[in-house]
Amino acid sequence: MAVAKLKSSEIVDKLNKVLDQGKYADPSTFAMRSILRDCEQVRAVDAAKGWSLLGCYYALLGDADQVDRCFRASQGLQDLTMACGNYHTNVTNLGFFSARMNFIKLAGIQRVEISRLFR
């Protein structure tokens, strides 16, 4: 797991660099293909982290359907509050606030847990 943890931190840094550019990324660039490959490698070792990273990757491409698919896949594999927090951030950035609320309702998160997402 140590390798997955180090690799995932590295991927988050790469994703944040792309995010700082302020526009949707082009999946055909070397950088984005490299990030996708890295996310898939992490998913093979730590499925929860890998699916979450893939969700972030697809958010940078503006692909809401893939974001939803990836975070739903991660939902049962990690702390539900963490899964919803990551999903919330990405779909809200894509402009789908109501989709985030539906995800939280479907996940059955209680009101107290939801408040922890926004700290």
C-alpha positions in Angstrom: 0.0 0.0 0.0 2.9 2.4 0.6 3.6 2.4 -3.2 -0.1 3.3 -3.9 0.0 6.0 -1.3 3.1 7.6 -2.7 1.9 7.3 -6.3 -1.5 8.7 -5.5 0.0 11.8 -3.9 2.1 12.3 -7.0 -1.0 12.0 -9.2 -2.9 14.5 -7.1 -0.1 17.0 -7.6 -0.2 16.4 -11.4 -4.0 16.7 -11.4 -3.8 20.0 -9.4 -1.3 21.4 -11.9 -3.8 20.7 -14.7 -6.6 22.2 -12.6 -4.5 25.4 -12.1 -4.6 25.9 -15.9 -8.3 26.8 -15.6 -9.6 24.9 -18.6 -10.7 21.4 -19.5 -7.7 19.2 -20.3 -7.1 17.4 -23.6 -7.0 13.6 -23.0 -4.7 13.1 -26.0 -1.8 15.0 -24.6 1.2 13.1 -23.2 0.6 14.5 -19.7 -3.0 13.4 -19.5 -2.3 10.0 -21.0 0.4 9.6 -18.4 -1.9 10.6 -15.6 -4.6 8.1 -16.8 -2.0 5.3 -16.8 -0.9 6.2 -13.3 -4.5 6.3 -12.0 -5.1 2.9 -13.5 -2.0 1.5 -11.9 -3.1 2.8 -8.5 -6.6 1.3 -9.1 -4.9 -2.1 -9.6 -3.3 -1.8 -6.1 -5.8 0.2 -4.2 -9.2 0.2 -5.9 -10.8 2.9 -3.8 -8.0 5.4 -4.3 -7.7 4.5 -8.0 -11.4 5.0 -8.7 -11.3 8.3 -6.9 -8.3 9.5 -8.8 -10.0 8.4 -12.1 -13.0 10.5 -11.1 -10.8 13.5 -10.6 -9.1 12.8 -13.9 -12.4 12.7 -15.8 -13.5 15.9 -14.0 -10.6 17.7 -15.6 -11.8 16.4 -19.0 -15.3 17.7 -18.2 -16.8 14.2 -18.6 -19.6 14.2 -16.0 -20.8 10.7 -16.8 -17.3 9.2 -16.2 -16.9 11.2 -13.0 -20.2 9.7 -11.8 -19.2 6.2 -12.8 -15.8 6.4 -11.1 -17.1 7.8 -7.8 -19.9 5.3 -7.6 -17.4 2.5 -8.1 -15.3 4.0 -5.2 -18.4 4.5 -3.0 -18.4 1.0 -1.5 -14.6 0.7 -1.3 -13.8 3.5 1.1 -15.1 5.7 3.9 -18.4 7.0 2.6 -17.7 10.5 3.9 -14.5 10.6 1.9 -16.1 9.2 -1.3 -18.9 11.8 -1.1 -16.5 14.6 -0.3 -14.4 13.9 -3.4 -17.5 13.5 -5.5 -19.0 16.7 -4.2 -15.9 18.7 -5.1 -15.7 17.4 -8.6 -19.4 17.5 -9.6 -19.7 21.0 -8.1 -16.7 22.1 -10.1 -18.5 20.8 -13.2 -21.6 22.7 -12.3 -23.8 19.8 -11.1 -24.6 20.7 -7.6 -28.0 18.9 -7.6 -26.2 15.7 -8.8 -24.1 15.8 -5.7 -27.2 16.0 -3.5 -28.7 13.0 -5.2 -25.5 11.0 -4.6 -25.6 11.9 -0.9 -29.3 10.9 -0.7 -28.7 7.6 -2.5 -25.7 6.9 -0.2 -28.0 7.3 2.8 -25.7 9.7 4.6 -27.2 11.2 7.7 -27.4 15.0 8.3 -24.6 15.0 10.8 -22.3 13.2 8.4 -23.1 15.7 5.6 -22.1 18.6 7.8 -18.6 17.0 8.1 -18.2 17.2 4.3 -18.3 21.0 4.4 -15.7 21.7 7.1 
